[in-house]
Amino acid sequence: MQLVEVRPIEKERWHGLKGKDAITRPVVIEALLSSTTGKLATGLTPEDRERLEKETGYDLSPDYKAGKPHSFWSSPAAFVKLEHKTNIFDISNPLDEIRVKIMKASDLVANSQKEYDEGKFPLAQFVIFDEREEVELKASKATIKRKVIIEANSLPLERKADVVQILLGINVRKQSADYIELKLDEAIDKIGPQEVLNLIQRDKARTSLHATVLEAIHKNVLRKDGTSVYYMDDQIGFDVESAIDYLADKKNQALKAQIIEKLN
């Protein structure tokens, strides 16, 4: 037996529930028409097809003809029903191997946790689980977390407060050092060590200005209308990043000083 696990990706639903508390219908995966090739996305290589046709006796050609169901790909045998739980497939069974190939060609099933985390499967509802890869991924995350903790500990308290402001959206400038450390740890766990590390390693002046803009929005010194950012009636950016660019410009330093003065 060669078992493959396909696990649901735990996402909070519209009703606020997730995991086993969420009532979720099964998802059916099938080989769909590829707009790129004009053929069915079966996930099979030519070698896979030749071997599996001999083993199953089915026609596994990816050819698509409008209005004419495919003898195999349009049949229930080629439909993969995924329940919202761990689904097990034995790829030593040719039909299960075909089903796993179909899933690997689908946008609804991430080929691995690593690829899902990298944003390669934004529509995925399930992920193919590889225990060896999972161990490597956890080890990698642990390494990054140790690195971010070391770098975070070397930051001045003011920069730690900036990081918390940006990632958690809360102003901790006037809080105790212990409270800021607590919230920084929370950001690492909640947002992820890599995101925190990226922010810590970013240009210090820009990070500080980013935190200032968010604090100013929170305190109504600046206001947002949609994504746009305004100072009084003047638009200073079509989003937060462009507002940071505007205030970083040398010719706008008087306005930046005015905003900081109002915050203080």
C-alpha positions as CSV (number, residue, x, y, z in Angstrom):
1,M,0.0,0.0,0.0
2,Q,1.1,3.5,-0.8
3,L,-1.1,5.9,1.1
4,V,-1.7,9.6,0.3
5,E,-3.5,11.9,2.7
6,V,-5.6,14.8,1.5
7,R,-6.5,17.1,4.3
8,P,-8.9,20.1,4.4
9,I,-7.4,23.5,4.8
10,E,-8.9,25.0,7.9
11,K,-10.5,28.4,6.9
12,E,-13.0,30.3,8.9
13,R,-16.3,30.3,7.1
14,W,-18.8,33.1,6.7
15,H,-20.7,31.9,9.8
16,G,-17.5,32.3,11.9
17,L,-17.0,28.5,12.4
18,K,-14.1,26.4,11.1
19,G,-12.8,22.9,11.2
20,K,-15.1,20.2,12.5
21,D,-17.6,22.8,13.8
22,A,-18.2,24.1,10.2
23,I,-20.9,22.3,8.3
24,T,-19.2,21.9,4.9
25,R,-20.5,20.0,1.9
26,P,-18.1,17.5,0.2
27,V,-16.1,18.9,-2.7
28,V,-16.1,17.0,-6.0
29,I,-12.9,17.3,-8.1
30,E,-12.9,16.3,-11.8
31,A,-10.7,16.8,-14.8
32,L,-11.7,20.1,-16.3
33,L,-11.1,21.7,-19.7
34,S,-7.8,23.6,-19.7
35,S,-8.2,27.0,-21.5
36,T,-4.4,26.8,-22.2
37,T,-4.3,23.5,-24.0
38,G,-7.9,22.9,-25.0
39,K,-7.7,19.5,-23.4
40,L,-8.8,18.0,-20.1
41,A,-6.5,18.7,-17.2
42,T,-6.0,15.1,-16.1
43,G,-2.6,15.4,-14.4
44,L,-1.3,12.4,-16.3
45,T,1.9,12.4,-18.3
46,P,2.0,10.5,-21.6
47,E,3.9,7.7,-19.7
48,D,1.3,7.7,-16.9
49,R,-1.5,7.5,-19.4
50,E,0.1,4.5,-21.3
51,R,0.8,2.6,-18.2
52,L,-2.6,3.3,-16.5
53,E,-4.6,2.5,-19.6
54,K,-3.0,-1.0,-19.7
55,E,-3.7,-1.5,-16.0
56,T,-7.3,-0.2,-16.0
57,G,-8.5,-0.8,-19.6
58,Y,-9.9,2.8,-19.7
59,D,-9.4,5.4,-22.4
60,L,-7.5,8.1,-20.5
61,S,-6.9,10.4,-23.4
62,P,-7.3,14.1,-22.5
63,D,-9.2,14.9,-25.7
64,Y,-12.3,17.1,-25.3
65,K,-15.2,17.2,-27.7
66,A,-18.0,19.7,-27.0
67,G,-21.3,18.0,-26.3
68,K,-19.8,14.5,-26.2
69,P,-19.1,13.1,-22.7
70,H,-15.7,11.4,-22.3
71,S,-16.0,7.6,-21.7
72,F,-13.9,7.8,-18.6
73,W,-13.3,11.4,-17.5
74,S,-17.1,12.2,-17.6
75,S,-17.9,9.0,-15.6
76,P,-18.4,8.7,-11.8
77,A,-15.1,6.7,-11.6
78,A,-13.2,9.8,-12.4
79,F,-14.9,12.1,-9.9
80,V,-13.0,12.6,-6.6
81,K,-15.3,13.3,-3.7
82,L,-13.5,15.0,-0.8
83,E,-15.1,15.1,2.6
84,H,-14.1,17.8,5.1
85,K,-11.8,15.4,6.9
86,T,-8.6,13.5,6.1
87,N,-9.2,11.6,2.9
88,I,-7.0,8.5,2.3
89,F,-6.0,7.2,-1.2
90,D,-4.0,4.1,-1.9
91,I,-1.9,4.9,-5.1
92,S,-0.9,1.3,-5.5
93,N,-4.5,1.1,-6.7
94,P,-4.6,2.4,-10.3
95,L,-7.9,4.2,-9.9
96,D,-6.7,6.0,-6.7
97,E,-3.5,6.9,-8.5
98,I,-5.6,8.5,-11.3
99,R,-7.7,10.4,-8.7
100,V,-4.6,11.8,-7.0
101,K,-3.3,12.9,-10.4
102,I,-6.6,14.7,-11.0
103,M,-6.4,16.4,-7.7
104,K,-2.8,17.5,-8.4
105,A,-4.1,19.2,-11.6
106,S,-6.9,21.0,-9.7
107,D,-6.7,24.6,-8.3
108,L,-8.8,23.3,-5.4
109,V,-6.1,21.0,-4.1
110,A,-2.7,22.3,-3.1
111,N,0.1,19.9,-4.1
112,S,1.8,20.5,-0.8
113,Q,1.7,22.6,2.4
114,K,4.8,24.4,1.3
115,E,3.3,25.5,-2.1
116,Y,0.1,26.5,-0.4
117,D,2.1,28.7,2.1
118,E,3.9,30.2,-0.8
119,G,0.6,31.4,-2.3
120,K,0.7,29.0,-5.3
121,F,-2.8,27.7,-4.7
122,P,-5.0,30.6,-3.5
123,L,-8.2,28.8,-4.3
124,A,-7.2,25.6,-2.6
125,Q,-9.6,24.0,-0.1
126,F,-7.5,20.9,0.5
127,V,-3.8,20.0,0.6
128,I,-2.0,16.8,-0.2
129,F,-0.1,15.9,2.9
130,D,3.5,14.6,2.8
131,E,4.8,13.6,6.2
132,R,8.4,14.0,5.2
133,E,7.8,17.5,3.8
134,E,5.8,18.4,6.9
135,V,8.7,17.6,9.1
136,E,11.0,19.7,6.9
137,L,8.6,22.6,6.9
138,K,8.2,22.6,10.7
139,A,12.0,22.5,11.0
140,S,12.3,25.4,8.6
141,K,9.7,27.4,10.5
142,A,11.4,26.7,13.8
143,T,14.7,28.0,12.3
144,I,13.1,31.2,11.1
145,K,11.3,31.7,14.4
146,R,14.6,31.4,16.3
147,K,16.2,33.9,14.0
148,V,13.3,36.4,14.3
149,I,13.4,36.1,18.1
150,I,17.2,36.8,18.2
151,E,16.8,39.8,15.8
152,A,13.7,41.1,17.7
153,N,15.5,41.0,21.0
154,S,18.2,43.3,19.6
155,L,15.7,46.0,18.5
156,P,15.2,49.2,20.5
157,L,11.8,49.3,22.3
158,E,10.5,52.0,19.9
159,R,11.1,49.8,16.9
160,K,9.4,46.9,18.6
161,A,6.4,49.2,19.1
162,D,6.5,50.1,15.4
163,V,6.4,46.4,14.4
164,V,3.5,45.7,16.7
165,Q,1.6,48.8,15.4
166,I,2.0,47.6,11.8
167,L,1.3,43.9,12.3
168,L,-1.4,44.0,14.9
169,G,-2.8,47.4,14.4
170,I,-2.5,48.5,18.0
171,N,-0.6,51.4,19.5
172,V,1.7,50.3,22.3
173,R,4.1,53.2,22.4
174,K,3.1,54.2,26.0
175,Q,2.9,50.7,27.3
176,S,5.5,48.9,29.5
177,A,8.4,47.1,28.0
178,D,6.9,43.7,29.1
179,Y,3.6,44.5,27.4
180,I,5.4,45.4,24.1
181,E,7.4,42.2,24.3
182,L,4.2,40.2,24.9
183,K,2.5,41.8,21.9
184,L,5.6,41.2,19.7
185,D,5.5,37.5,20.6
186,E,1.8,37.5,19.7
187,A,2.6,39.0,16.3
188,I,5.2,36.3,15.7
189,D,2.7,33.6,16.5
190,K,-0.3,35.2,14.8
191,I,1.2,36.7,11.7
192,G,4.1,34.3,11.2
193,P,7.8,34.6,11.9
194,Q,8.7,35.2,8.2
195,E,6.5,38.2,8.0
196,V,7.8,39.6,11.2
197,L,11.4,39.0,10.0
198,N,10.7,40.7,6.7
199,L,9.4,43.8,8.5
200,I,12.3,43.9,11.0
201,Q,14.8,43.7,8.1
202,R,13.1,46.5,6.2
203,D,14.4,50.0,6.1
204,K,14.2,51.4,9.6
205,A,13.0,54.9,8.6
206,R,10.2,53.5,6.4
207,T,9.0,51.1,9.1
208,S,8.8,54.0,11.6
209,L,6.9,56.1,9.1
210,H,4.6,53.2,8.3
211,A,3.7,52.9,12.0
212,T,3.2,56.7,12.2
213,V,0.7,56.7,9.4
214,L,-1.3,53.8,10.9
215,E,-1.3,55.5,14.3
216,A,-2.4,58.8,12.7
217,I,-5.3,57.0,11.0
218,H,-6.2,55.3,14.3
219,K,-6.3,58.7,16.1
220,N,-8.1,60.4,13.2
221,V,-5.2,62.8,12.5
222,L,-5.3,61.2,9.0
223,R,-8.5,59.6,7.6
224,K,-9.2,56.9,5.2
225,D,-12.0,57.0,2.5
226,G,-11.9,53.5,0.9
227,T,-8.2,52.8,0.5
228,S,-7.3,56.5,0.0
229,V,-5.6,58.4,2.8
230,Y,-6.4,62.1,3.6
231,Y,-5.0,64.8,5.7
232,M,-7.9,67.1,6.3
233,D,-9.4,67.5,2.8
234,D,-6.1,66.8,0.9
235,Q,-5.5,63.3,-0.4
236,I,-1.9,62.2,0.4
237,G,-2.1,58.7,-1.0
238,F,-4.4,56.3,-2.8
239,D,-3.5,53.7,-0.2
240,V,-1.3,53.5,3.0
241,E,1.9,52.6,1.0
242,S,1.6,55.6,-1.3
243,A,0.8,57.8,1.8
244,I,4.1,56.6,3.3
245,D,5.9,57.5,0.0
246,Y,4.3,61.0,0.1
247,L,5.4,61.7,3.6
248,A,8.9,60.3,2.9
249,D,9.4,62.9,0.1
250,K,11.7,65.7,1.2
251,K,9.3,68.4,0.0
252,N,6.6,67.1,2.4
253,Q,8.6,67.1,5.6
254,A,6.7,70.1,7.1
255,L,3.5,68.1,6.8
256,K,5.0,65.0,8.3
257,A,6.3,67.1,11.3
258,Q,2.8,68.6,11.7
259,I,1.2,65.1,11.8
260,I,3.8,63.8,14.3
261,E,3.2,66.9,16.5
262,K,-0.5,66.2,16.6
263,L,0.1,62.6,17.6
264,N,2.3,63.8,20.5
